[in-house]
């Protein structure tokens, strides 16, 4: 196996299942945010949904790449034949690296979109510079894995801070839950940075990240349950 990621062998199936579950939750959150945006026309809700949609695409990219990388399937058989017949080992490596690059780039881009929600989102030189730095961080992470996790950690800390400030100001319960989910995700990135030291740390980080997404799922279920109630209690979708 090409050791592009540090997943321990005993955690392979759980790793992919967690990614699939995370993808489904992120898609649900995006659909809910988009529906809420159609009703409220609040751009902040739209950008929140867009950020999670980009992260969902990142999860899809890593799912497809890991399935081909980890499992004995018809696709991997064809890749194996291609390696033997055409000697294109480097091309296959490019496929793997591209898959994980897209995962890192789209995740960082999604987090950046969420971070930028309270600020000006017009196309400026600062925005272009930020996009360039995100691209570089994702690219360098192929050789320095921790660079991606460190960048994600910084963005998640800033996002958590933003939502905590919103909660302190408006006292909206859904915002508190969302802020807490981002704190848990930030914790997972902290452990991911150390995951090369011990395979158990990688599994722990994945499980903590899963806990963050489960909190998002709880928030989604809470919003759906109370979405029909016309009250300003913090349970309405537009307060997410």
Secondary structure as the mmCIF struct_conf table of DSSP 4:
data_model
#
loop_
_struct_conf.conf_type_id
_struct_conf.id
_struct_conf.beg_label_comp_id
_struct_conf.beg_label_asym_id
_struct_conf.beg_label_seq_id
_struct_conf.end_label_comp_id
_struct_conf.end_label_asym_id
_struct_conf.end_label_seq_id
BEND BEND1 UNK A 4 UNK A 5
HELX_RH_3T_P HELX_RH_3T_P1 UNK A 9 UNK A 11
HELX_RH_AL_P HELX_RH_AL_P1 UNK A 12 UNK A 40
HELX_RH_AL_P HELX_RH_AL_P2 UNK A 43 UNK A 70
BEND BEND2 UNK A 71 UNK A 71
HELX_RH_AL_P HELX_RH_AL_P3 UNK A 74 UNK A 86
HELX_RH_AL_P HELX_RH_AL_P4 UNK A 89 UNK A 115
HELX_RH_3T_P HELX_RH_3T_P2 UNK A 116 UNK A 118
BEND BEND3 UNK A 119 UNK A 119
BEND BEND4 UNK A 122 UNK A 122
HELX_RH_AL_P HELX_RH_AL_P5 UNK A 125 UNK A 140
TURN_TY1_P TURN_TY1_P1 UNK A 141 UNK A 143
HELX_RH_AL_P HELX_RH_AL_P6 UNK A 145 UNK A 170
HELX_RH_AL_P HELX_RH_AL_P7 UNK A 173 UNK A 193
TURN_TY1_P TURN_TY1_P2 UNK A 194 UNK A 194
HELX_RH_3T_P HELX_RH_3T_P3 UNK A 195 UNK A 197
HELX_RH_AL_P HELX_RH_AL_P8 UNK A 199 UNK A 226
TURN_TY1_P TURN_TY1_P3 UNK A 227 UNK A 228
BEND BEND5 UNK A 232 UNK A 234
BEND BEND6 UNK A 236 UNK A 236
HELX_RH_3T_P HELX_RH_3T_P4 UNK A 237 UNK A 239
#
